[in-house]
Amino acid sequence: MTIDPETIRLYDAKAEDYAEANKPDDIHPILAGFIAALPENARVLDFGCGPGFDAALIAKSGARVDAMDASAEMVGLANAQKGVTAWQATFDDLDAPDKYHAILASFSFLHAPRASMPAHLTAIHRALKPRGLFHIALKTGTGEARDPLGRLYTYYTESELKSLLKAAGFDDFECHFGSSEGLDGVIADWITILTRKT
């Protein structure tokens, strides 16, 4: 089991605060690009969906959206979103060979231990259909640490993340970079990569 109990406890306790802080005013251009790349009638997994805002925007485009999160409170919020089917599960629970046209993991795998990342990426690769899309967003940096709220974070450099994705069988990397303030009030740098299953 690669779940950190303290991180999940924090998300359960602060689910409403997190949702309020992250409620989108409009669709982010990076998410819009992901949606634009989906095939018609795509089946999509939002892996670590939080309150389900991204999943709802994807569903609005006409895709069939599944959503998974380890926090029961987040799952409850996600299930309230139109067009979203959410359930409680951890990163270890993905076992869906060749099921999805695309998988979104937006700032979720930053809570997984570094040693578990290769296995998680392999499971995602297996769950995607041929040439399926994978979007991953993480905070950049090195090492592992807890933030001021107690959440466990694992940080990655661009080159490290690309190496892990290549080893898992992904290619055609489209990268975006930015920085934003998190629930802990800290401004952090991040990277998103949109890639495809080889």
N, CA, C and O of each residue as an XYZ file, in Angstrom:
792
protein
N       0.851     -1.191      0.000
C       0.000      0.000      0.000
C       0.889      1.244      0.000
O       1.750      1.397      0.867
N       0.678      2.133     -0.976
C       1.528      3.321     -1.076
C       0.766      4.595     -0.727
O       1.121      5.681     -1.188
N      -0.262      4.466      0.071
C      -1.017      5.633      0.492
C      -0.419      6.171      1.795
O       0.006      5.393      2.648
N      -0.386      7.482      1.949
C       0.091      8.091      3.186
C      -1.131      8.483      4.020
O      -1.861      9.395      3.631
N      -1.369      7.829      5.141
C      -2.586      8.078      5.928
C      -2.756      9.527      6.364
O      -3.876     10.037      6.377
N      -1.670     10.196      6.718
C      -1.770     11.574      7.177
C      -2.221     12.505      6.052
O      -2.992     13.437      6.280
N      -1.742     12.250      4.851
C      -2.159     13.066      3.708
C      -3.648     12.901      3.439
O      -4.350     13.886      3.215
N      -4.131     11.673      3.459
C      -5.555     11.429      3.211
C      -6.407     12.002      4.337
O      -7.476     12.557      4.084
N      -5.941     11.870      5.578
C      -6.679     12.441      6.707
C      -6.831     13.954      6.528
O      -7.888     14.520      6.807
N      -5.768     14.594      6.064
C      -5.819     16.042      5.849
C      -6.825     16.398      4.756
O      -7.598     17.344      4.913
N      -6.822     15.655      3.658
C      -7.771     15.944      2.580
C      -9.210     15.678      3.006
O     -10.114     16.411      2.603
N      -9.438     14.646      3.811
C     -10.786     14.416      4.323
C     -11.239     15.586      5.189
O     -12.383     16.029      5.098
N     -10.335     16.081      6.028
C     -10.680     17.164      6.954
C     -10.877     18.497      6.243
O     -11.678     19.321      6.685
N     -10.160     18.716      5.157
C     -10.175     20.016      4.493
C     -10.750     19.961      3.074
O     -10.450     20.823      2.249
N     -11.569     18.956      2.795
C     -12.109     18.795      1.437
C     -12.877     20.034      0.980
O     -12.696     20.493     -0.148
N     -13.726     20.574      1.841
C     -14.510     21.758      1.459
C     -13.613     22.964      1.225
O     -13.818     23.719      0.275
N     -12.617     23.149      2.090
C     -11.673     24.267      1.911
C     -10.912     24.114      0.598
O     -10.729     25.083     -0.140
N     -10.470     22.889      0.313
C      -9.727     22.629     -0.920
C     -10.607     22.924     -2.137
O     -10.165     23.549     -3.101
N     -11.850     22.466     -2.075
C     -12.763     22.698     -3.195
C     -13.007     24.187     -3.416
O     -13.029     24.659     -4.553
N     -13.190     24.915     -2.331
C     -13.436     26.355     -2.446
C     -12.222     27.067     -3.038
O     -12.370     27.977     -3.854
N     -11.023     26.653     -2.628
C      -9.803     27.302     -3.110
C      -9.492     26.955     -4.559
O      -8.782     27.700     -5.234
N     -10.013     25.839     -5.040
C      -9.658     25.369     -6.388
C     -10.809     25.383     -7.381
O     -10.677     24.882     -8.498
N     -11.928     25.950     -6.983
C     -13.069     26.016     -7.896
C     -12.707     26.890     -9.087
O     -12.355     28.056     -8.914
N     -12.790     26.333    -10.307
C     -12.327     27.107    -11.471
C     -13.319     28.191    -11.894
O     -14.530     27.974    -11.921
N     -12.776     29.351    -12.219
C     -13.602     30.401    -12.811
C     -13.875     30.081    -14.273
O     -14.929     30.413    -14.815
N     -12.910     29.435    -14.893
C     -13.004     29.070    -16.307
C     -12.087     27.883    -16.525
O     -11.289     27.551    -15.648
N     -12.184     27.241    -17.669
C     -11.338     26.095    -17.946
C      -9.895     26.551    -18.187
O      -9.652     27.491    -18.944
N      -8.951     25.880    -17.541
C      -7.538     26.217    -17.709
C      -7.098     25.814    -19.118
O      -7.514     24.765    -19.610
N      -6.267     26.626    -19.777
C      -5.835     26.293    -21.143
C      -5.184     24.908    -21.259
O      -5.328     24.245    -22.286
N      -4.470     24.467    -20.217
C      -3.827     23.150    -20.284
C      -4.883     22.053    -20.289
O      -4.776     21.094    -21.054
N      -5.901     22.183    -19.444
C      -6.989     21.204    -19.449
C      -7.770     21.271    -20.757
O      -8.197     20.240    -21.277
N      -7.957     22.471    -21.290
C      -8.652     22.617    -22.576
C      -7.892     21.887    -23.684
O      -8.503     21.268    -24.555
N      -6.553     21.961    -23.651
C      -5.751     21.237    -24.636
C      -5.894     19.733    -24.514
O      -5.946     19.023    -25.518
N      -5.960     19.244    -23.269
C      -6.177     17.820    -23.030
C      -7.521     17.382    -23.605
O      -7.609     16.360    -24.286
N      -8.559     18.155    -23.330
C      -9.898     17.824    -23.824
C      -9.943     17.864    -25.347
O     -10.568     17.009    -25.974
N      -9.286     18.849    -25.938
C      -9.286     18.973    -27.402
C      -8.614     17.780    -28.082
O      -8.934     17.449    -29.223
N      -7.688     17.142    -27.380
C      -6.961     16.004    -27.949
C      -7.704     14.676    -27.809
O      -7.266     13.663    -28.353
N      -8.832     14.676    -27.079
C      -9.563     13.431    -26.866
C     -10.293     12.998    -28.132
O     -10.797     13.842    -28.874
N     -10.354     11.693    -28.388
C     -11.177     11.223    -29.501
C     -12.657     11.351    -29.153
O     -13.011     11.533    -27.988
N     -13.505     11.257    -30.144
C     -14.948     11.330    -29.920
C     -15.390     10.162    -29.051
O     -14.922      9.035    -29.214
N     -16.303     10.451    -28.121
C     -16.843      9.427    -27.212
C     -15.748      8.758    -26.377
O     -15.817      7.562    -26.093
N     -14.753      9.527    -25.993
C     -13.638      8.982    -25.225
C     -14.093      8.531    -23.836
O     -15.014      9.098    -23.247
N     -13.429      7.508    -23.340
C     -13.577      7.110    -21.942
C     -12.320      7.579    -21.215
O     -11.199      7.256    -21.608
N     -12.530      8.347    -20.146
C     -11.429      9.037    -19.478
C     -11.455      8.710    -17.984
O     -12.522      8.607    -17.379
N     -10.269      8.550    -17.400
C     -10.128      8.386    -15.960
C      -9.438      9.613    -15.388
O      -8.360      9.997    -15.842
N     -10.070     10.236    -14.375
C      -9.424     11.276    -13.582
C      -8.901     10.581    -12.331
O      -9.668     10.225    -11.436
N      -7.584     10.392    -12.284
C      -6.937      9.551    -11.274
C      -6.385     10.435    -10.161
O      -5.344     11.073    -10.318
N      -7.097     10.465     -9.031
C      -6.798     11.419     -7.966
C      -7.595     12.675     -8.243
O      -7.033     13.759     -8.399
N      -8.921     12.521     -8.303
C      -9.802     13.548     -8.880
C     -10.093     14.717     -7.963
O     -10.607     15.737     -8.423
N      -9.775     14.603     -6.651
C     -10.140     15.692     -5.749
C     -11.641     15.938     -5.806
O     -12.410     14.979     -5.866
N     -12.084     17.194     -5.787
C     -13.515     17.493     -5.783
C     -14.211     17.295     -7.124
O     -15.419     17.508     -7.231
N     -13.468     16.892     -8.142
C     -14.092     16.505     -9.414
C     -14.329     17.623    -10.403
O     -15.077     17.442    -11.364
N     -13.714     18.775    -10.195
C     -13.944     19.888    -11.119
C     -13.422     19.581    -12.519
O     -14.117     19.821    -13.506
N     -12.200     19.050    -12.612
C     -11.654     18.700    -13.931
C     -12.497     17.620    -14.587
O     -12.788     17.693    -15.781
N     -12.892     16.616    -13.808
C     -13.700     15.523    -14.348
C     -15.014     16.055    -14.928
O     -15.455     15.606    -15.986
N     -15.632     17.005    -14.240
C     -16.893     17.570    -14.724
C     -16.700     18.322    -16.032
O     -17.538     18.227    -16.929
N     -15.612     19.064    -16.153
C     -15.348     19.791    -17.393
C     -15.078     18.826    -18.544
O     -15.485     19.077    -19.678
N     -14.395     17.731    -18.253
C     -14.158     16.717    -19.285
C     -15.480     16.078    -19.700
O     -15.726     15.871    -20.889
N     -16.329     15.766    -18.726
C     -17.635     15.163    -19.031
C     -18.497     16.100    -19.870
O     -19.243     15.654    -20.741
N     -18.390     17.400    -19.603
C     -19.168     18.382    -20.356
C     -18.825     18.359    -21.841
O     -19.636     18.749    -22.681
N     -17.614     17.897    -22.158
C     -17.197     17.826    -23.561
C     -17.806     16.625    -24.284
O     -17.688     16.512    -25.504
N     -18.455     15.732    -23.540
C     -19.070     14.556    -24.151
C     -18.368     13.247    -23.837
O     -18.829     12.185    -24.256
N     -17.264     13.305    -23.108
C     -16.541     12.088    -22.745
C     -17.250     11.376    -21.587
O     -17.978     11.991    -20.807
N     -17.017     10.065    -21.500
C     -17.471      9.286    -20.344
C     -16.348      9.317    -19.317
O     -15.222      8.917    -19.612
N     -16.650      9.791    -18.111
C     -15.598     10.049    -17.139
C     -15.765      9.208    -15.878
O     -16.804      9.254    -15.218
N     -14.728      8.440    -15.554
C     -14.590      7.790    -14.259
C     -13.634      8.636    -13.429
O     -12.757      9.307    -13.973
N     -13.806      8.603    -12.108
C     -12.944      9.392    -11.232
C     -12.629      8.583     -9.982
O     -13.506      7.936     -9.408
N     -11.365      8.627     -9.567
C     -10.915      7.897     -8.390
C     -10.150      8.839     -7.463
O      -9.397      9.701     -7.916
N     -10.357      8.660     -6.159
C      -9.590      9.420     -5.177
C      -9.538      8.603     -3.891
O     -10.463      7.848     -3.590
N      -8.457      8.755     -3.137
C      -8.306      8.017     -1.882
C      -9.074      8.661     -0.732
O      -9.290      8.025      0.300
N      -9.483      9.910     -0.898
C     -10.219     10.626      0.139
C     -11.721     10.419     -0.039
O     -12.278     10.752     -1.086
N     -12.368      9.876      0.973
C     -13.809      9.656      0.902
C     -14.568     10.977      0.747
O     -15.558     11.044      0.018
N     -14.106     12.018      1.428
C     -14.774     13.317      1.331
C     -14.652     13.901     -0.069
O     -15.604     14.491     -0.580
N     -13.487     13.741     -0.693
C     -13.311     14.221     -2.069
C     -14.205     13.437     -3.036
O     -14.775     14.014     -3.963
N     -14.322     12.150     -2.824
C     -15.185     11.326     -3.681
C     -16.631     11.804     -3.588
O     -17.336     11.867     -4.596
N     -17.067     12.139     -2.384
C     -18.417     12.661     -2.225
C     -18.641     13.942     -3.011
O     -19.685     14.115     -3.640
N     -17.659     14.844     -2.976
C     -17.760     16.086     -3.740
C     -17.737     15.808     -5.246
O     -18.480     16.429     -6.006
N     -16.890     14.882     -5.669
C     -16.787     14.563     -7.099
C     -18.075     13.952     -7.624
O     -18.498     14.259     -8.739
N     -18.700     13.094     -6.834
C     -19.950     12.469     -7.277
C     -21.095     13.457     -7.405
O     -22.099     13.160     -8.052
N     -20.957     14.628     -6.797
C     -21.973     15.667     -6.931
C     -21.832     16.441     -8.235
O     -22.701     17.238     -8.587
N     -20.726     16.201     -8.956
C     -20.499     16.893    -10.229
C     -21.251     16.185    -11.359
O     -21.255     14.956    -11.431
N     -21.866     16.939    -12.215
C     -22.660     16.386    -13.305
C     -21.781     15.573    -14.266
O     -20.740     16.043    -14.725
N     -22.221     14.354    -14.556
C     -21.533     13.516    -15.530
C     -20.355     12.741    -14.984
O     -19.650     12.081    -15.748
N     -20.115     12.801    -13.662
C     -18.945     12.160    -13.065
C     -19.364     10.957    -12.219
O     -20.266     11.059    -11.387
N     -18.710      9.832    -12.435
C     -18.865      8.657    -11.581
C     -17.562      8.479    -10.820
O     -16.525      8.186    -11.416
N     -17.611      8.657     -9.494
C     -16.393      8.621     -8.678
C     -16.484      7.525     -7.631
O     -17.569      7.190     -7.155
N     -15.328      6.972     -7.279
C     -15.265      5.998     -6.193
C     -13.935      6.122     -5.475
O     -12.962      6.658     -6.005
N     -13.921      5.605     -4.244
C     -12.733      5.693     -3.417
C     -11.770      4.565     -3.778
O     -12.149      3.394     -3.794
N     -10.531      4.926     -4.064
C      -9.497      3.955     -4.420
C      -8.142      4.626     -4.279
O      -8.035      5.851     -4.312
N      -7.112      3.812     -4.122
C      -5.756      4.330     -4.027
C      -5.030      4.125     -5.350
O      -5.566      3.516     -6.277
N      -3.807      4.641     -5.428
C      -3.004      4.477     -6.640
C      -2.718      3.005     -6.932
O      -2.464      2.640     -8.080
N      -2.756      2.173     -5.918
C      -2.464      0.742     -6.094
C      -3.630     -0.025     -6.705
O      -3.466     -1.180     -7.100
N      -4.803      0.596     -6.790
C      -6.012     -0.133     -7.155
C      -6.345     -0.129     -8.644
O      -7.338     -0.732     -9.049
N      -5.542      0.533     -9.463
C      -5.843      0.595    -10.889
C      -5.498     -0.730    -11.561
O      -4.331     -1.113    -11.634
N      -6.515     -1.421    -12.049
C      -6.345     -2.680    -12.769
C      -7.420     -2.742    -13.845
O      -8.461     -3.373    -13.665
N      -7.154     -2.081    -14.959
C      -8.165     -1.925    -16.011
C      -7.495     -1.987    -17.376
O      -7.415     -0.966    -18.059
N      -7.014     -3.150    -17.792
C      -6.266     -3.238    -19.049
C      -7.038     -2.701    -20.259
O      -8.187     -3.072    -20.498
N      -6.380     -1.824    -21.008
C      -6.905     -1.353    -22.295
C      -8.302     -0.733    -22.181
O      -9.133     -0.910    -23.072
N      -8.559     -0.013    -21.097
C      -9.913      0.500    -20.845
C     -10.111      1.947    -21.252
O     -11.193      2.317    -21.708
N      -9.086      2.773    -21.098
C      -9.264      4.217    -21.233
C      -8.572      4.797    -22.462
O      -7.479      4.378    -22.842
N      -9.245      5.777    -23.074
C      -8.627      6.550    -24.152
C      -7.654      7.590    -23.577
O      -6.712      8.010    -24.250
N      -7.894      7.991    -22.335
C      -7.048      9.015    -21.719
C      -7.146      8.924    -20.197
O      -8.178      8.537    -19.647
N      -6.057      9.288    -19.534
C      -6.007      9.345    -18.077
C      -5.402     10.681    -17.667
O      -4.373     11.102    -18.195
N      -6.056     11.332    -16.724
C      -5.613     12.601    -16.164
C      -5.164     12.361    -14.726
O      -5.912     11.803    -13.924
N      -3.954     12.778    -14.404
C      -3.446     12.699    -13.027
C      -2.897     14.076    -12.671
O      -1.694     14.320    -12.754
N      -3.791     14.962    -12.276
C      -3.436     16.361    -12.046
C      -3.117     16.600    -10.574
O      -4.017     16.673     -9.737
N      -1.837     16.720    -10.271
C      -1.358     16.986     -8.918
C      -1.850     15.946     -7.909
O      -2.187     16.277     -6.773
N      -1.883     14.697     -8.339
C      -2.238     13.611     -7.427
C      -1.033     12.730     -7.115
O      -0.813     12.380     -5.956
N      -0.251     12.367     -8.128
C       0.877     11.475     -7.906
C       2.040     12.139     -7.170
O       3.020     11.476     -6.829
N       1.935     13.430     -6.928
C       2.949     14.079     -6.095
C       2.851     13.614     -4.645
O       3.745     13.883     -3.843
N       1.755     12.911     -4.304
C       1.604     12.356     -2.962
C       2.029     10.890     -2.867
O       1.944     10.294     -1.794
N       2.484     10.302     -3.972
C       2.955      8.917     -3.958
C       4.456      8.879     -3.685
O       5.185      9.745     -4.169
N       4.930      7.901     -2.927
C       6.374      7.777     -2.709
C       7.113      7.568     -4.031
O       6.600      6.909     -4.935
N       8.299      8.122     -4.138
C       9.090      8.021     -5.373
C       9.306      6.566     -5.788
O       9.236      6.247     -6.975
N       9.567      5.685     -4.827
C       9.855      4.293     -5.149
C       8.676      3.584     -5.814
O       8.861      2.574     -6.491
N       7.467      4.111     -5.622
C       6.272      3.484     -6.187
C       5.924      4.004     -7.577
O       5.113      3.399     -8.278
N       6.525      5.113     -7.979
C       6.125      5.741     -9.238
C       6.285      4.836    -10.459
O       5.376      4.808    -11.288
N       7.379      4.096    -10.622
C       7.472      3.227    -11.809
C       6.310      2.239    -11.920
O       5.782      2.031    -13.013
N       5.910      1.635    -10.816
C       4.791      0.682    -10.852
C       3.482      1.386    -11.186
O       2.660      0.843    -11.925
N       3.278      2.593    -10.649
C       2.053      3.333    -10.958
C       1.983      3.701    -12.441
O       0.927      3.577    -13.063
N       3.092      4.148    -13.001
C       3.110      4.516    -14.414
C       2.900      3.298    -15.303
O       2.265      3.399    -16.353
N       3.421      2.160    -14.897
C       3.195      0.921    -15.646
C       1.715      0.557    -15.643
O       1.181      0.142    -16.672
N       1.045      0.706    -14.502
C      -0.386      0.410    -14.413
C      -1.202      1.360    -15.282
O      -2.185      0.949    -15.898
N      -0.800      2.624    -15.334
C      -1.486      3.601    -16.186
C      -1.295      3.233    -17.657
O      -2.247      3.252    -18.438
N      -0.067      2.901    -18.024
C       0.212      2.496    -19.405
C      -0.663      1.300    -19.796
O      -1.219      1.269    -20.894
N      -0.782      0.340    -18.917
C      -1.576     -0.860    -19.191
C      -3.066     -0.530    -19.320
O      -3.777     -1.165    -20.098
N      -3.535      0.457    -18.562
C      -4.948      0.816    -18.576
C      -5.356      1.616    -19.807
O      -6.544      1.733    -20.108
N      -4.381      2.164    -20.516
C      -4.678      2.979    -21.695
C      -4.815      2.122    -22.952
O      -4.152      1.095    -23.101
N      -5.675      2.563    -23.835
C      -5.778      1.967    -25.154
C      -4.554      2.368    -25.980
O      -3.844      3.297    -25.595
N      -4.288      1.698    -27.099
C      -3.139      2.066    -27.929
C      -3.138      3.558    -28.287
O      -4.144      4.108    -28.734
N      -2.006      4.178    -28.081
C      -1.789      5.615    -28.307
C      -2.678      6.478    -27.402
O      -2.973      7.629    -27.723
N      -3.096      5.910    -26.276
C      -3.898      6.661    -25.329
C      -3.129      7.830    -24.735
O      -1.901      7.802    -24.648
N      -3.862      8.852    -24.328
C      -3.282     10.077    -23.767
C      -3.090      9.957    -22.263
O      -3.915      9.365    -21.566
N      -2.000     10.519    -21.773
C      -1.776     10.613    -20.333
C      -1.302     12.012    -19.997
O      -0.323     12.503    -20.560
N      -2.004     12.650    -19.075
C      -1.636     13.972    -18.571
C      -1.230     13.828    -17.119
O      -1.990     13.296    -16.311
N      -0.044     14.296    -16.780
C       0.417     14.274    -15.403
C       0.922     15.661    -15.014
O       1.614     16.322    -15.788
N       0.565     16.094    -13.802
C       1.030     17.372    -13.271
C       1.629     17.119    -11.898
O       1.033     16.432    -11.069
N       2.813     17.675    -11.661
C       3.536     17.496    -10.401
C       4.239     18.801    -10.030
O       4.458     19.665    -10.878
N       4.585     18.926     -8.759
C       5.431     20.045     -8.349
C       6.880     19.686     -8.660
O       7.287     18.532     -8.532
N       7.646     20.683     -9.066
C       9.040     20.430     -9.430
C       9.960     20.647     -8.241
O       9.666     21.410     -7.320
N      11.087     19.943     -8.298
C      12.071     20.027     -7.234
C      12.726     18.673     -7.054
O      12.710     17.843     -7.962
N      13.300     18.450     -5.890
C      13.965     17.182     -5.589
C      13.575     16.719     -4.192
O      13.230     17.523     -3.326
N      13.637     15.415     -3.992
C      13.412     14.847     -2.679
C      11.949     14.689     -2.313
O      11.058     14.867     -3.143
N      11.722     14.349     -1.045
C      10.390     14.199     -0.478
C      10.319     15.009      0.810
O      11.306     15.113      1.539
N       9.157     15.579      1.088
C       8.997     16.373      2.311
C       7.519     16.538      2.621
O       6.662     16.307      1.768
N       7.234     16.938      3.846
C       5.864     17.287      4.228
C       5.693     18.801      4.168
O       6.589     19.558      4.541
N       4.527     19.224      3.693
C       4.253     20.654      3.625
C       3.783     21.136      5.004
O       3.646     20.324      5.918
N       3.534     22.448      5.169
C       3.126     22.960      6.483
C       1.845     22.333      7.037
O       1.603     22.385      8.243
N       1.018     21.736      6.159
C      -0.207     21.090      6.616
C       0.011     19.622      6.983
O      -0.862     18.993      7.581
N       1.172     19.083      6.626
C       1.462     17.688      6.940
C       1.329     16.732      5.781
O       1.519     15.527      5.952
N       1.003     17.241      4.594
C       0.869     16.361      3.420
C       2.250     15.934      2.920
O       3.188     16.730      2.891
N       2.355     14.666      2.529
C       3.594     14.159      1.954
C       3.683     14.558      0.484
O       2.742     14.348     -0.281
N       4.822     15.134      0.093
C       5.059     15.510     -1.294
C       6.327     14.843     -1.805
O       7.324     14.734     -1.090
N       6.270     14.401     -3.049
C       7.453     13.931     -3.764
C       7.651     14.868     -4.947
O       6.728     15.095     -5.730
N       8.854     15.410     -5.074
C       9.151     16.413     -6.100
C       9.990     15.784     -7.208
O      10.793     14.885     -6.958
N       9.794     16.270     -8.446
C      10.496     15.729     -9.608
C      11.075     16.850    -10.460
O      10.499     17.933    -10.560
N      12.209     16.577    -11.063
C      12.729     17.462    -12.106
C      12.121     17.045    -13.432
O      11.603     15.936    -13.565
N      12.183     17.930    -14.408
C      11.663     17.610    -15.735
C      12.347     16.369    -16.307
O      11.676     15.473    -16.819
N      13.663     16.313    -16.223
C      14.388     15.186    -16.817
C      14.059     13.876    -16.101
O      13.940     12.833    -16.744
N      13.913     13.923    -14.781
C      13.579     12.708    -14.032
C      12.203     12.192    -14.423
O      12.019     10.992    -14.627
N      11.246     13.090    -14.525
C       9.890     12.682    -14.880
C       9.831     12.114    -16.296
O       9.183     11.093    -16.527
N      10.500     12.767    -17.239
C      10.524     12.251    -18.607
C      11.175     10.871    -18.667
O      10.711     10.002    -19.405
N      12.226     10.666    -17.913
C      12.893      9.355    -17.893
C      11.956      8.273    -17.368
O      11.912      7.170    -17.912
N      11.210      8.585    -16.319
C      10.254      7.628    -15.778
C       9.149      7.307    -16.783
O       8.749      6.152    -16.930
N       8.663      8.335    -17.470
C       7.608      8.126    -18.464
C       8.113      7.296    -19.643
O       7.416      6.396    -20.110
N       9.309      7.591    -20.120
C       9.888      6.810    -21.218
C      10.059      5.352    -20.817
O       9.761      4.452    -21.601
N      10.537      5.115    -19.602
C      10.744      3.745    -19.125
C       9.429      2.981    -19.025
O       9.404      1.760    -19.175
N       8.332      3.704    -18.771
C       7.021      3.067    -18.665
C       6.356      2.866    -20.015
O       5.327      2.197    -20.105
N       6.943      3.449    -21.084
C       6.396      3.238    -22.424
C       5.624      4.407    -22.989
O       4.699      4.213    -23.778
N       5.984      5.623    -22.602
C       5.323      6.816    -23.132
C       6.295      7.625    -23.991
O       7.511      7.564    -23.811
N       5.710      8.398    -24.948
C       6.531      9.263    -25.794
C       5.739     10.509    -26.191
O       4.626     10.724    -25.711
N       6.324     11.332    -27.076
C       5.686     12.564    -27.572
C       5.298     13.495    -26.421
O       4.112     13.687    -26.151
N       6.284     14.066    -25.750
C       6.039     14.885    -24.568
C       5.729     16.339    -24.924
O       6.473     16.985    -25.663
N       4.621     16.837    -24.384
C       4.276     18.259    -24.469
C       4.284     18.806    -23.047
O       3.461     18.413    -22.221
N       5.211     19.708    -22.766
C       5.425     20.181    -21.393
C       4.941     21.623    -21.211
O       5.047     22.453    -22.114
N       4.414     21.891    -20.030
C       4.060     23.248    -19.616
C       4.567     23.455    -18.195
O       4.640     22.517    -17.401
N       4.915     24.698    -17.893
C       5.465     25.022    -16.584
C       4.721     26.219    -15.998
O       4.198     27.057    -16.733
N       4.680     26.288    -14.675
C       4.036     27.417    -14.031
C       4.307     27.399    -12.538
O       5.112     26.606    -12.050
N       3.628     28.279    -11.819
C       3.694     28.299    -10.363
C       2.358     28.804     -9.847
O       1.692     29.615    -10.491
N       1.978     28.313     -8.674
C       0.710     28.730     -8.083
C       0.737     28.476     -6.585
O       1.586     27.745     -6.076
N      -0.207     29.093     -5.893
C      -0.304     28.953     -4.448
C      -1.196     27.766     -4.098
O      -2.293     27.622     -4.638
N      -0.720     26.927     -3.200
C      -1.478     25.758     -2.792
C      -2.316     26.021     -1.549
O      -2.358     27.137     -1.031
N      -2.987     24.963     -1.080
C      -3.821     25.045      0.110
C      -3.015     25.458      1.337
O      -3.552     26.033      2.284
N      -1.717     25.156      1.305
C      -0.843     25.504      2.431
C      -0.357     26.952      2.384
O       0.379     27.383      3.272
N      -0.758     27.703      1.364
C      -0.354     29.099      1.240
C       1.019     29.309      0.634
O       1.501     30.439      0.560
N       1.657     28.218      0.197
C       2.997     28.288     -0.383
C       2.903     28.320     -1.905
O       2.164     27.540     -2.505
N       3.658     29.228     -2.526
C       3.728     29.269     -3.989
C       4.799     28.284     -4.435
O       5.947     28.360     -3.998
N       4.414     27.358     -5.311
C       5.329     26.298     -5.749
C       5.356     26.210     -7.265
O       4.355     26.477     -7.931
N       6.504     25.836     -7.804
C       6.656     25.619     -9.240
C       6.122     24.237     -9.605
O       6.189     23.303     -8.806
N       5.591     24.119    -10.822
C       5.046     22.847    -11.268
C       5.305     22.599    -12.746
O       5.664     23.504    -13.500
N       5.111     21.339    -13.137
C       5.236     20.918    -14.523
C       4.037     20.051    -14.884
O       3.580     19.250    -14.068
N       3.526     20.205    -16.102
C       2.564     19.260    -16.642
C       3.166     18.654    -17.910
O       3.857     19.324    -18.678
N       2.883     17.378    -18.102
C       3.317     16.692    -19.325
C       2.121     15.965    -19.924
O       1.453     15.184    -19.246
N       1.860     16.226    -21.184
C       0.875     15.464    -21.951
C       1.658     14.531    -22.868
O       2.498     14.976    -23.649
N       1.379     13.245    -22.768
C       2.157     12.251    -23.493
C       1.241     11.158    -24.006
O       0.049     11.143    -23.698
N       1.793     10.246    -24.787
C       0.995      9.153    -25.352
C       1.643      7.810    -25.082
O       2.864      7.690    -24.982
N       0.793      6.808    -24.969
C       1.252      5.433    -24.863
C       1.883      5.021    -26.191
O       1.305      5.246    -27.255
N       3.068      4.419    -26.126
C       3.711      3.970    -27.363
C       3.063      2.699    -27.871
O       3.471      2.169    -28.905
